[in-house]
Amino acid sequence: MPTPTTPCIEYPTYLAAIRRESARFGEALATCDPTARVPSCPDWDAADLLWHLTCVQSFWTGIITSRPAPPTESPSDLPRPATYDAMLAAFAEHSAALVDALALADPADAAWHWAPTQTVGTSYRRQAHEALIHRLDAEQAAGLVTPLDPELAADGVLEALDVMYGGDAPDWGRIEAGPHHVRVDLTDVGRSIWARPGLFFGTEPESGHTYDGPHVQVVADPGDAPAAVVAGTAADLDAWLWRRLDDSAVTVTGDPAAYAALHAAIDQPLD
């Protein structure tokens, strides 16, 4: 009994979050050693992280301004400046352009996205969480981590489970639902999300990539006791799902097999 993603936040709040979290990202990296490693992305240093979000925000600005056409370039096509100061300036420019482009667009407008819902509103949500998680990366690299907004993080938990790691099957694939229901309790906001780990099978027509592995769906409350419960604050759960914190950030009770099935579905890297 899958249930579609229902964002917890209104679009103006997402836009404010993109603006706020991007600014905090830039502030953290402005005084950070460009060669400092990013703990959650060990292949990156601070300069790589800075350029990653710059390219991402530039790419999605193009998607919004050229909607509903699909992309003709990849994020990596943006030329990388030679100096760190120039990179900081480029980030500020492209981040402001993304906010402006989204503010001028109707969230209901059709716009390309890799996610199933092809609207500008999908980018509102995704870019708010992109900025939030990479702000956390920047602060971890700089050695000074500040709290995540609980409501934005709570929506991030839902998005991670229902979009980033799971969701309903496209028309070229199928889901084999598992026997377990796992309840995810966001202890500080008084909310729970029900998840059903399973398997996803299919071959993507465009790339030819074959999928045959763990998957998760967000489902309606089944009305029965969960096989396992994963609990934590919204911020800790969001960071944990994005592999920015380890399992010590959450509390797990119930059937170990049910938790193992959920963990298998989310045990993949997200940049």
Rosetta blueprint (number, residue, H / E / L):
1 M L
2 P E
3 T L
4 P L
5 T L
6 T L
7 P L
8 C L
9 I L
10 E L
11 Y H
12 P H
13 T H
14 Y H
15 L H
16 A H
17 A H
18 I H
19 R H
20 R H
21 E H
22 S H
23 A H
24 R H
25 F H
26 G H
27 E H
28 A H
29 L H
30 A H
31 T L
32 C L
33 D L
34 P L
35 T L
36 A L
37 R E
38 V E
39 P L
40 S L
41 C E
42 P E
43 D E
44 W E
45 D E
46 A H
47 A H
48 D H
49 L H
50 L H
51 W H
52 H H
53 L H
54 T H
55 C H
56 V H
57 Q H
58 S H
59 F H
60 W H
61 T H
62 G H
63 I H
64 I H
65 T H
66 S L
67 R L
68 P L
69 A L
70 P L
71 P L
72 T L
73 E L
74 S L
75 P H
76 S H
77 D H
78 L L
79 P L
80 R L
81 P L
82 A L
83 T L
84 Y H
85 D H
86 A H
87 M H
88 L H
89 A H
90 A H
91 F H
92 A H
93 E H
94 H H
95 S H
96 A H
97 A H
98 L H
99 V H
100 D H
101 A H
102 L H
103 A H
104 L L
105 A L
106 D L
107 P L
108 A L
109 D L
110 A E
111 A L
112 W L
113 H L
114 W L
115 A L
116 P L
117 T L
118 Q L
119 T E
120 V H
121 G H
122 T H
123 S H
124 Y H
125 R H
126 R H
127 Q H
128 A H
129 H H
130 E H
131 A H
132 L H
133 I H
134 H H
135 R H
136 L H
137 D H
138 A H
139 E H
140 Q H
141 A H
142 A H
143 G L
144 L L
145 V L
146 T L
147 P L
148 L L
149 D L
150 P H
151 E H
152 L H
153 A H
154 A H
155 D H
156 G H
157 V H
158 L H
159 E H
160 A H
161 L H
162 D H
163 V H
164 M H
165 Y L
166 G E
167 G L
168 D L
169 A L
170 P L
171 D L
172 W L
173 G E
174 R E
175 I E
176 E E
177 A E
178 G L
179 P L
180 H L
181 H L
182 V E
183 R E
184 V E
185 D E
186 L E
187 T L
188 D L
189 V L
190 G L
191 R E
192 S E
193 I E
194 W E
195 A E
196 R E
197 P E
198 G E
199 L E
200 F E
201 F E
202 G E
203 T E
204 E L
205 P L
206 E L
207 S L
208 G L
209 H L
210 T E
211 Y E
212 D E
213 G E
214 P E
215 H E
216 V E
217 Q E
218 V E
219 V E
220 A L
221 D L
222 P L
223 G L
224 D L
225 A L
226 P L
227 A L
228 A E
229 V E
230 V E
231 A E
232 G E
233 T L
234 A H
235 A H
236 D H
237 L H
238 D H
239 A H
240 W H
241 L H
242 W L
243 R L
244 R L
245 L L
246 D L
247 D H
248 S H
249 A H
250 V L
251 T E
252 V E
253 T E
254 G E
255 D L
256 P H
257 A H
258 A H
259 Y H
260 A H
261 A H
262 L H
263 H H
264 A H
265 A H
266 I H
267 D L
268 Q L
269 P L
270 L L
271 D L
